[in-house]
Amino acid sequence: MRPHGHARIDPTSPRARAICDFCGLTYNHVDLRWQYDWRGPKLQNLRFLVCQSCIDKPQMNGQRTIILPQDPVPVMNARPEFNVPDNNPLSGIGGDPLASRWQYGSFIGTLTEGGGPQSAFDTTVNKIQTMSAMISTPLSSYNNYVGVNWTGYYTTVTPSSIGAPVRTHSLMAFTATAPNNATFGSTAYVVQGSPVDAGWGSWTTLASGTPAGTVGEVLTGTIGGQGLYQFHRLAFYGGSSPISVAQVAFSVNEVSSNSQSR
């Protein structure tokens, strides 16, 4: 009689024989089992008939999809902490036109080419001229500038008593950096403060100087207060050369002063 492996032979109760798909040994067909494994969120029959020795228990081996529980029910009328403004009470960087985020401040200026006024306050000091705040055809006098409105985006509100609170600061110091491939393009500069972003007569000069005219030049100065202003700006005297500034940093002298717009 031929060897019959692990199959049981009973002439009175015959049973079909079969080969295990894994080990290749002979068993009674009735003793083989289907092999299952995870496919996505459920077990799937892999269509392998295997013996008891070869059958694998389905494992969490990356084939099973992880079903995350649903989010908890949100709290009605939530009152979250103001972590961003609390941790950055003085920052004029990251301005946003949305009224809900006025605490960041916003940017003003006539150097609208290249990266625009906002690029002078994006914390990236080392940049080329075309990525900096610039103007190809300078305006007359000191009308070439970039600055910060500490209150943020604002507009006329009626009645004025419901307008956004006005945030003011006094400056302690400033730093300005020229592009890494160009000069400031000006023969003189001023740092000024103002209660309104209007004409020359509204600006008070807090510091002034003359650039050296070198590529990547850094201007620094100490101001030490000299009043609270909603607007501060760095302005360059216009000539025949393009004017550009890669980065400006204003260091404020105090926490802030807030008053209601009227």
C-alpha positions as a printed NumPy array, in Angstrom:
array([[  0.   ,   0.   ,   0.   ],
       [  1.335,   3.479,  -0.872],
       [  2.27 ,   5.845,   1.989],
       [ -0.593,   8.134,   2.793],
       [  1.134,  10.714,   4.977],
       [ -1.073,  12.049,   7.762],
       [ -4.31 ,  10.888,   6.152],
       [ -6.457,   8.315,   7.975],
       [ -7.525,   5.333,   5.88 ],
       [-10.686,   3.578,   6.916],
       [-12.3  ,   1.209,   4.335],
       [-15.577,   1.382,   6.253],
       [-15.683,   5.175,   6.331],
       [-13.606,   6.532,   3.464],
       [-12.453,  10.166,   3.567],
       [-10.947,  12.134,   0.678],
       [ -7.287,  12.95 ,   0.854],
       [ -5.805,  16.417,   0.095],
       [ -2.455,  18.207,   0.006],
       [ -1.772,  21.084,   2.423],
       [ -1.157,  24.222,   0.367],
       [  1.697,  25.26 ,   2.681],
       [  3.717,  22.191,   3.629],
       [  2.662,  19.844,   0.796],
       [  1.943,  16.868,   3.072],
       [ -1.077,  14.616,   2.706],
       [ -4.052,  14.974,   5.066],
       [ -7.679,  14.124,   5.028],
       [ -9.498,  16.915,   3.257],
       [-11.818,  17.305,   6.212],
       [ -8.859,  18.182,   8.448],
       [ -7.644,  21.114,   6.361],
       [ -8.719,  24.663,   7.219],
       [ -9.041,  27.87 ,   5.263],
       [ -6.305,  30.445,   5.939],
       [ -7.642,  33.923,   6.849],
       [ -5.805,  37.238,   7.22 ],
       [ -6.703,  40.879,   7.694],
       [ -7.507,  42.892,   4.579],
       [ -8.642,  46.391,   5.464],
       [-11.174,  46.372,   8.32 ],
       [-12.157,  42.673,   8.112],
       [-10.766,  39.135,   7.797],
       [-10.584,  37.737,   4.296],
       [-10.349,  34.126,   3.125],
       [ -7.038,  33.777,   1.273],
       [ -8.262,  30.556,  -0.373],
       [ -5.416,  28.447,   1.042],
       [ -6.382,  25.081,   2.572],
       [ -3.766,  24.279,   5.214],
       [ -3.172,  21.748,   7.938],
       [ -3.367,  22.436,  11.653],
       [  0.435,  22.783,  11.863],
       [  0.62 ,  25.38 ,   9.076],
       [ -2.381,  27.556,   9.8  ],
       [ -1.46 ,  31.065,  10.967],
       [ -3.412,  33.14 ,  13.434],
       [ -4.234,  36.514,  11.86 ],
       [ -1.84 ,  39.14 ,  13.239],
       [ -1.945,  42.927,  13.576],
       [  0.789,  43.126,  10.934],
       [ -0.143,  46.324,   9.141],
       [ -2.746,  44.643,   6.916],
       [ -5.572,  45.647,   9.226],
       [ -7.055,  49.111,   8.913],
       [ -7.022,  51.029,  12.183],
       [-10.471,  52.429,  12.823],
       [-10.219,  55.572,  14.893],
       [-13.038,  56.364,  17.289],
       [-15.176,  59.378,  16.557],
       [-14.186,  62.735,  17.983],
       [-15.684,  63.654,  21.331],
       [-18.759,  65.847,  21.317],
       [-17.56 ,  69.485,  21.248],
       [-18.222,  71.766,  24.171],
       [-21.053,  74.187,  23.629],
       [-20.02 ,  77.871,  23.835],
       [-16.331,  77.028,  24.269],
       [-13.95 ,  79.659,  25.64 ],
       [-10.389,  78.648,  24.634],
       [ -7.279,  80.415,  25.892],
       [ -5.681,  83.108,  23.717],
       [ -2.303,  81.398,  23.628],
       [ -0.946,  83.122,  20.508],
       [ -1.558,  86.74 ,  21.557],
       [ -0.617,  85.95 ,  25.164],
       [  2.727,  84.464,  24.097],
       [  3.416,  87.177,  21.484],
       [  2.003,  90.396,  22.917],
       [  4.433,  92.665,  21.07 ],
       [  4.756,  90.988,  17.704],
       [  3.934,  92.988,  14.595],
       [  5.132,  90.059,  12.477],
       [  2.595,  87.75 ,  10.91 ],
       [ -0.026,  90.4  ,  10.252],
       [ -3.393,  89.304,   8.965],
       [ -6.28 ,  91.293,   7.471],
       [ -8.854,  89.307,   9.433],
       [-10.425,  91.322,  12.246],
       [-10.298,  88.285,  14.525],
       [ -6.482,  88.43 ,  14.405],
       [ -5.789,  92.145,  14.733],
       [ -3.417,  91.596,  17.643],
       [ -0.643,  90.634,  15.205],
       [ -0.435,  94.013,  13.472],
       [ -0.276,  94.569,   9.732],
       [  2.155,  96.055,   7.26 ],
       [  2.173,  99.328,   5.369],
       [  4.468, 100.783,   2.749],
       [  5.133, 101.955,  -0.773],
       [  7.848,  99.368,  -1.513],
       [  5.243,  97.168,  -3.163],
       [  7.427,  95.423,  -5.754],
       [  9.419,  92.247,  -5.172],
       [  8.064,  90.609,  -2.042],
       [  6.126,  93.71 ,  -0.993],
       [  6.093,  95.382,   2.449],
       [  5.279,  92.127,   4.246],
       [  8.541,  90.545,   3.052],
       [ 10.479,  93.088,   5.114],
       [  8.965,  91.594,   8.275],
       [  8.953,  87.85 ,   7.503],
       [ 12.062,  87.174,   9.709],
       [ 14.127,  86.043,   6.674],
       [ 17.13 ,  88.372,   6.674],
       [ 19.209,  86.784,   3.915],
       [ 17.343,  87.287,   0.629],
       [ 17.9  ,  88.688,  -2.852],
       [ 16.507,  92.004,  -4.067],
       [ 13.592,  90.564,  -6.036],
       [ 12.37 ,  88.772,  -2.899],
       [ 12.715,  91.91 ,  -0.769],
       [ 10.441,  94.908,  -0.388],
       [ 11.429,  97.226,  -3.248],
       [ 10.426,  99.981,  -5.627],
       [ 12.044, 100.343,  -9.056],
       [ 11.146, 104.008,  -9.575],
       [ 11.454, 105.73 ,  -6.193],
       [  8.99 , 108.384,  -5.085],
       [ 10.091, 111.854,  -4.062],
       [ 11.521, 112.677,  -0.64 ],
       [ 10.995, 110.019,   2.071],
       [  7.874, 108.523,   0.542],
       [  9.653, 105.198,  -0.032],
       [  8.951, 103.175,   3.103],
       [  7.879,  99.997,   4.876],
       [  6.281,  99.944,   8.295],
       [  3.959,  98.393,  10.835],
       [  0.45 ,  99.29 ,  11.904],
       [  0.439,  97.837,  15.434],
       [ -3.36 ,  97.793,  15.542],
       [ -3.638,  95.66 ,  12.414],
       [ -5.986,  95.976,   9.502],
       [ -8.457,  98.744,  10.149],
       [-11.211, 100.607,   8.403],
       [-13.756, 103.3  ,   9.168],
       [-16.508, 102.019,  11.451],
       [-19.799, 103.743,  12.216],
       [-20.273, 104.501,  15.015],
       [-16.561, 104.89 ,  15.754],
       [-17.074, 103.749,  19.354],
       [-17.392, 100.138,  18.169],
       [-14.148, 100.215,  16.192],
       [-11.118,  98.053,  16.909],
       [ -8.973,  98.975,  19.944],
       [ -5.934, 101.037,  18.954],
       [ -2.618,  99.44 ,  19.879],
       [  0.373, 101.753,  20.206],
       [  4.07 , 101.275,  20.994],
       [  7.195, 103.308,  21.496],
       [ 10.39 , 102.097,  19.825],
       [ 13.552, 101.214,  21.699],
       [ 15.732, 100.23 ,  18.711],
       [ 15.639,  99.164,  15.073],
       [ 17.637,  97.04 ,  12.631],
       [ 17.407,  97.087,   8.84 ],
       [ 19.212,  94.815,   6.355],
       [ 19.813,  95.361,   2.643],
       [ 19.417,  92.481,   0.13 ],
       [ 22.362,  90.116,  -0.21 ],
       [ 22.881,  91.21 ,  -3.832],
       [ 22.067,  94.942,  -3.668],
       [ 22.372,  98.113,  -1.616],
       [ 19.495, 100.011,  -0.016],
       [ 19.679, 102.315,  -3.061],
       [ 19.242, 105.507,  -1.033],
       [ 21.434, 108.276,   0.343],
       [ 19.442, 108.845,   3.552],
       [ 16.858, 107.198,   5.778],
       [ 14.581, 108.059,   8.694],
       [ 12.701, 106.023,  11.288],
       [  9.378, 107.657,  12.093],
       [  6.231, 107.246,  14.175],
       [  2.723, 108.508,  13.582],
       [ -0.801, 108.242,  14.988],
       [ -2.15 , 107.97 ,  11.417],
       [ -0.84 , 106.561,   8.129],
       [ -1.148, 109.829,   6.235],
       [  1.041, 112.508,   4.649],
       [  4.533, 113.63 ,   5.594],
       [  3.301, 116.149,   8.162],
       [  1.808, 113.425,  10.355],
       [  5.107, 111.569,  10.833],
       [  7.557, 112.349,  13.649],
       [ 11.22 , 111.533,  12.941],
       [ 12.719, 109.38 ,  15.699],
       [ 16.083, 108.539,  14.075],
       [ 17.926, 109.288,  10.838],
       [ 21.129, 108.405,   9.081],
       [ 23.035, 107.809,   5.868],
       [ 23.565, 104.303,   4.429],
       [ 27.115, 103.373,   3.463],
       [ 25.901, 102.025,   0.117],
       [ 27.267,  98.488,   0.465],
       [ 25.638,  95.221,  -0.569],
       [ 23.908,  93.486,   2.351],
       [ 24.44 ,  96.507,   4.611],
       [ 22.958,  96.432,   8.123],
       [ 21.598,  99.598,   9.734],
       [ 21.057,  99.714,  13.493],
       [ 20.   , 102.437,  15.858],
       [ 18.762, 103.11 ,  19.384],
       [ 15.711, 105.3  ,  19.846],
       [ 14.733, 104.838,  23.47 ],
       [ 11.035, 105.625,  23.396],
       [ 10.08 , 109.118,  22.162],
       [  6.33 , 108.608,  22.34 ],
       [  3.61 , 106.07 ,  21.658],
       [  2.553, 105.599,  18.04 ],
       [  0.158, 103.323,  16.19 ],
       [  2.387, 103.398,  13.076],
       [  6.168, 103.087,  12.741],
       [  8.059, 103.094,   9.477],
       [ 11.533, 103.044,   7.942],
       [ 11.61 , 105.52 ,   5.042],
       [ 14.308, 106.061,   2.41 ],
       [ 15.039, 109.196,   0.426],
       [ 14.252, 108.666,  -3.241],
       [ 16.741, 109.117,  -6.06 ],
       [ 17.419, 107.48 ,  -9.408],
       [ 18.267, 103.971,  -8.119],
       [ 15.805, 101.258,  -7.083],
       [ 15.239, 101.138,  -3.333],
       [ 14.992,  97.81 ,  -1.52 ],
       [ 15.158,  96.421,   2.011],
       [ 15.352,  92.735,   2.894],
       [ 14.383,  92.91 ,   6.555],
       [ 13.347,  95.39 ,   9.244],
       [ 13.067,  94.697,  12.974],
       [ 11.448,  97.169,  15.386],
       [ 12.125,  96.602,  19.109],
       [  9.362,  98.083,  21.231],
       [ 10.006,  99.835,  24.516],
       [  7.004,  98.69 ,  26.552],
       [  4.101,  96.243,  26.597],
       [  1.551,  98.404,  24.808],
       [ -1.072, 101.06 ,  25.168],
       [ -4.638, 100.356,  24.117],
       [ -7.416, 102.861,  23.632],
       [-10.762, 102.619,  21.912],
       [-11.023, 104.143,  18.427],
       [-13.117, 107.266,  18.44 ]])
